[in-house]
Amino acid sequence: MIYLLLAVTASSLILISFKVFEKLGIDSITAITINYFAGAVFGYNSIGWQVGYQDIITANWFPMSLLTGFILISAFVLVSLSTKRAGIAITAISSRMAVIISVLAGIFLFQDKAGILKLAGICIAIVAFYLTTRKDRIGKQEIFVLLLPFAVFIFMGLNDVVMKITQFYFTGSENEADQVRYVSTAFVVSFLIGLPVLFFRACRNKQKINLKSIASGLFLGILNWLSAYYLMMGLSVMEVSVFIPLVNISVVCISAMAGYFIFDEKLSRANWVGVVAALIAIVMIARG
């Protein structure tokens, strides 16, 4: 349960951070790139730097770390853009609707149990997702913006599934050091992907890399590492079709509350019904 609480806290703070970055005028691309460098350092340090270049590239999980690194930075960029254009609530809902992908993977790939109560809870969760971020009006110009949350949904779902596949088939649930190496290496890959983008923007668009963006990236990196680490640890002790839904629905509720109380995002009656439905779904999935 402690892994669940910590994963929810870190994941919620990441979404809130992107909204704060927008308010403070912080360049998200710079912060995202630096965040993966900070996360990798934080991760390797947690195992006493017991890493070696040769050991990493010959590890059976190394190809998965390359794939994860690409998915991670792509998802983060999409989350940042979606938070700015579509709002924190709808971004949270789209990122956490990836529960559908992870639950299906858990059932069909990892033989997770799927009782009636769990399935009913998942159905209620889907309804809760819709109600929590329901908008009364959607203009034609906003239809394209909604493609960003859809892309977030796809990449976040892929991230959950790839991490579970790696833990299940390559690192194992007992080898914590290998799991840390895998996640940290994926962070390095994300950083290496983002670095040339920063230099390209700096040369072509004269986009300066300032200390404020770097500091924000370092802070985001700690949150990102903790989120990934506790997600991996949670997946090693709980079924993916239980753990991922609980994390996702909880983050949606917290993000909706943060949007309302901190960023003055108004919630309709349907939105509040969605929040209550999400809490009910959490209980049903946990008991299913």
N, C-alpha and C positions, 0 to 999 in steps of 0.2 A: 504493500500500500504506500510506503514511503517513496518508492520510485514513481508511482503514479502522481502523487502530490507534487514532487519536485519537477517532473516532466511537464505537468500542467502549468506550474508557476513560471518556469523558464520560457515555455512556448508562448504563453500569454504576454509576457513582458517583451518578447521579440516583436509581436504585432503592434503593441503599444509604442514601442521604440520607433517604428517606421512613421507613425503618426506624429510623434514628437520631432523627428528629424525634419518632417515637412514644415512644421510650425517654426522651427529654428533655422530653416534655410540650409540644412546640411545636405551635402551631395550624397545621395544614397548609394550610387555606384562605387564611389570611393570607400564609403563605410562598409559596404558589403564585401569588397575585395580584401580590405584590411582585416575584417572580422575573421576571415578564414585563416589568415596568417596567425592571428592571435589565438584562435581556437586550436590550431595545430600545435603551437608552442605549449599552450595550457595542457593539451592532451598528452603530448610526449613527456612533459614534465611530471605528470601524475604517475607515470610508471618509471620515473628515474632515468629517463632518456635511454632505456634499454632497447635501442633501435639501431639498425645498421642498414645502409643502402642495399647491400647484397641480400640481406635477409628479407627486406621488404619486397624487392622486385621478384624474388623467387618464391614468395609466399603464395599459397593457393588462392588466397582472397585478394591478391593484388589487382587482377582484372576487374573484380567487383568494386574495388576502391576507385578505379578510374571511372567506371560508370556512375558510381555514387557521387563523385566529385562534380561531374558534369550536371547531374540532376540537381544537386544541392544549389549550385550557384545560379542555375537557370530558374529554379523555383524561387529563390530569394529575390532575384531581379523582378520576376513576375509579381511576387507578393508586394514588393515596394511600389511598383507601378499601379497595381490594383488598389492598394491602400490609398494612394493619392487620387486616382481617377474615380474609383467606385466606392471608396469609403472603407473604414475599418470593419464595420459589421458584415458587409457582404463579402469582403475578402476573407474574414474569419470563417464564414459559413462555407465558402467554396473550398477553402483549404482543408476544412475538417469534414466536408462531405466525402473526402477521400476514404472515409470509413467504409464506404460501399466497396471500394476496390480491395482494401485490406481484409475485410470480412470474407469476401468471396475467395481471396487467396488462402485465408486461413482454413476455410471449409474444404476447398478443392485440392489444395497443395499440401496442407499440414494436418489434415484429418481433425481439425478442431470440432468440438461438439456444437451442434446447432439445434437446441431445444426450441419448443414453441414460444416460451417466454422470451428467449433471446431474440428470436426472429421478430416477434411482436414488438420488442423494444427497439429493434433496428428500424422497423417500419415507422414507429412513432418518432424516432430520431430524425428520419428523413422529412417527415411533416414538420417537425420542430425547426429543422434547418430552414425550410421554406418560410415558415411563419416569422421566425426571428429576424429575417432580413427582407421581408416583404415590403415593397414600395407601392404607394398608392398610384403613382404615375411614372411611366417610363417613356421618355421622349424618343423620337427616332434617332436623335444624335447620340443617345445613350446605349443604343443596341450594340454598337461596336465596342463600347467600353465594357459591356458584359462579357465579351470574349476573353478579357483578361482574367476574370474570376474562373472561367471555364478552364483556361490554360493552367491556372493555379491548382485547380482540382486534379487535373491529369498528372501534373508533376509531383504534387504532394503524395498522391496515391502511389505513384511509381517509387518514390523514395521509401515509403513505409514497406512496400513489398520487397524491394531490393535489399533493404537492411535485414528484413526477416529471413530472406533466402540465404544471405551471407551468414547470419548467425546460426541458421539451421543446418546448412550444408558445409560451411567452410570453417568458421571460427569455433563453433560449439558454444553451449551455454555455460560451460564451466571455466573456459579459458578467458578470464577477464582481460588479461594483458593483450592477448591477440585481438580482442574486440576493440580495445583502446587504440592499438596500432592501426587497425582497419579504418576506424572513424577519423583518426588524426591524419592518416595518409590521404583519405578522401578530401579532407580540408585543404591539404597541401595542393592537391590537384585543382580544387576550386580556385585557390589563390593564383596558381600558375595560369589558369584560364582567364582570370580577371585582370591580371597584371598588364598584359599587352593592350587590353581595352583601355585601361587608364592612360597608358602612354600615348595611344592613338588619339584619345580625346584631348590630352594635353597638347599634343602637337598640332592637331587639325583645328580644334575648337578653342584652343588656349584655355582649357578648363584647368584651373590651378588646383593642386592638391594641398589643402590647408590643414593646419593642426587640429582645427575643430572637427573636421571630417575623420582625421586619423584617430583622434581620441574617441569619437563616437564608434568607429569601427572596432577599436580595442574593447570597448564596453560590450558591443554587440557580439563580439567573438566569444567572450566569456559566457554570455547567455546561450549562444548557439551551441557551444561545446557542451554545456550542461544539459541542454535540451536533447541533443543527439545521444549523449552518454546515458542519461536516465531513460531515454527511449529504448536504447539497446539493452540496458540492464532489466528494464521492465519486461521486454519481450522474452528475456531468458527465463523468467519465473512465472509469467502469465501467458495465457493463450492470446494469440494475436487478435482473434475476433472478440476478445473481452477488453484487452488493454488499450488497443488503438481506439475503439469506440468511446471508451471512458475518457481518454485524453482529449479526443476531438470534441466531444459534446461539452466537456467542462471548459475548454478554451473558448468555444462559441459563447457560452453563458458569460464568462468573465469579460470577453471582448465587448459583448453587447452592453454590459454594465459600465465598462470603461468608456465606451463611446457616449453613453448617456450622461454619466456623472462627471467625466473629465473633459470630454471634447464636445459636449453639448449637442450630441447627435440625438435627435428626438426619436423615441420609439412609440409606435402606434399601439393600439390595444391588441392587434394581431401579433405584433412583435413580442409583447409581454406574455401572451398565451404561448408563443413559441418557446420562450425561456422556461416557463413552467413545464411544458411538455418535454423539453430536453432533460430537465431534472428527473422527471418520471422515467424517461427512457434510460437514464443512467442506472437507476435502481433495478429496472427490469433486466438490462443486459448483464449487470453484475450478478444478479441472482439466477440468470438463465444458464 
